[in-house]
Amino acid sequence: MSTRIDVRKTYKLFIGGAFPRSESGYSYVVNDHKGAFVANAALASRKDARDAVGAARKAQSGWAGRTAYNRAQILYRVAEVMEDRRWQFVQAVQQSEGLSGSKAERVVDEAVDRWVWYAGWADKLAQVVGNANPVAGPFFNLSTPEPTGVVAVLAPERSSLLGLVSVLAPVIVSGNTAVLVSSYSRPLPAVNLAEVLATSDVPGGVVNILTGKAATVAPWLAAHMDVNAIDLTGVAGDAALATDLEVAAADNLKRVRRAPAAEPDWSAEPGLEPMTAFLETKTVWHPMGV
């Protein structure tokens, strides 16, 4: 009997709904928690980050223009496809995080449930966050939330799936588009999620996923003038890098979700803050009728 040659994978980036190789031509080795080879992943460059921002900007107005109900349907579809590919994600989480089978299954279940949770918020967020303001005059004064625009997201380094979903879903549910930098050492769940997004009715460019080092890619995103906000969760514990990114983000007054001192408990209910962090409030005055 002949021995079958292994088909070694080289995972690509996910930009504009497509899977390009890195412009740099470089990739890096991804090992499992025991140090065994699993795959190669594209090493994103400054040019890849610019391309991802361009794709996100192109998609943003169309995504924000969708009805909240339609965005809810699409996020729920992501959960459905993840559920169908559940064992693939379980394997990726086991390889990446070194969890037992039962613990990896629980992580995947929580990640799927988190997509469903945020899908449920899509058409309720405006009612909870918006309001009719009392004014001293014959006017209606109404405040409604609107998406910030293009958001750069640095995914958690350790929680490769549940943490990833917990920072990505709240960004896009309200109509923002995202450029996400995955965990460098644990990118497998992120690239698997990219394959799910590509087949889940998510328009191309709404989510763009870069694999590579946050310390290399993030400064270009923080300084990019067409990025409206940045989530620094992925550099938790690295105060020096977080400070540098905040300084770069100040050039065009980006909204900044600051890096925590340590990765939070991703299994806890997230609340509204991850969504409201990337919303603007539009207030409209309108004269009352007689």
Rosetta blueprint (number, residue, H / E / L):
1 M L
2 S L
3 T L
4 R L
5 I L
6 D L
7 V L
8 R L
9 K L
10 T E
11 Y E
12 K L
13 L L
14 F E
15 I E
16 G L
17 G L
18 A E
19 F L
20 P L
21 R L
22 S L
23 E L
24 S L
25 G L
26 Y L
27 S E
28 Y E
29 V E
30 V E
31 N E
32 D L
33 H L
34 K L
35 G L
36 A L
37 F E
38 V E
39 A E
40 N E
41 A E
42 A E
43 L L
44 A L
45 S L
46 R H
47 K H
48 D H
49 A H
50 R H
51 D H
52 A H
53 V H
54 G H
55 A H
56 A H
57 R H
58 K H
59 A H
60 Q H
61 S H
62 G H
63 W H
64 A H
65 G H
66 R L
67 T L
68 A H
69 Y H
70 N H
71 R H
72 A H
73 Q H
74 I H
75 L H
76 Y H
77 R H
78 V H
79 A H
80 E H
81 V H
82 M H
83 E H
84 D H
85 R L
86 R H
87 W H
88 Q H
89 F H
90 V H
91 Q H
92 A H
93 V H
94 Q H
95 Q H
96 S H
97 E H
98 G L
99 L L
100 S L
101 G H
102 S H
103 K H
104 A H
105 E H
106 R H
107 V H
108 V H
109 D H
110 E H
111 A H
112 V H
113 D H
114 R H
115 W H
116 V H
117 W H
118 Y H
119 A H
120 G H
121 W H
122 A L
123 D L
124 K L
125 L H
126 A H
127 Q H
128 V H
129 V H
130 G L
131 N E
132 A E
133 N L
134 P L
135 V L
136 A L
137 G L
138 P L
139 F E
140 F E
141 N E
142 L E
143 S E
144 T E
145 P E
146 E E
147 P E
148 T L
149 G L
150 V E
151 V E
152 A E
153 V E
154 L E
155 A L
156 P L
157 E L
158 R L
159 S L
160 S L
161 L L
162 L H
163 G H
164 L H
165 V H
166 S H
167 V H
168 L H
169 A H
170 P H
171 V H
172 I H
173 V L
174 S L
175 G L
176 N L
177 T E
178 A E
179 V E
180 L E
181 V E
182 S L
183 S L
184 Y L
185 S L
186 R L
187 P L
188 L H
189 P H
190 A H
191 V H
192 N H
193 L H
194 A H
195 E H
196 V H
197 L H
198 A L
199 T L
200 S L
201 D L
202 V L
203 P L
204 G L
205 G L
206 V L
207 V E
208 N E
209 I E
210 L E
211 T L
212 G L
213 K L
214 A H
215 A H
216 T H
217 V H
218 A H
219 P H
220 W H
221 L H
222 A H
223 A H
224 H L
225 M L
226 D L
227 V L
228 N L
229 A E
230 I E
231 D E
232 L L
233 T H
234 G H
235 V H
236 A L
237 G L
238 D L
239 A H
240 A H
241 L H
242 A H
243 T H
244 D H
245 L H
246 E H
247 V H
248 A H
249 A H
250 A H
251 D H
252 N H
253 L L
254 K L
255 R E
256 V E
257 R E
258 R L
259 A L
260 P L
261 A L
262 A L
263 E L
264 P L
265 D L
266 W L
267 S L
268 A L
269 E L
270 P L
271 G L
272 L L
273 E H
274 P H
275 M H
276 T H
277 A L
278 F L
279 L E
280 E E
281 T E
282 K E
283 T E
284 V E
285 W E
286 H E
287 P E
288 M L
289 G L
290 V L
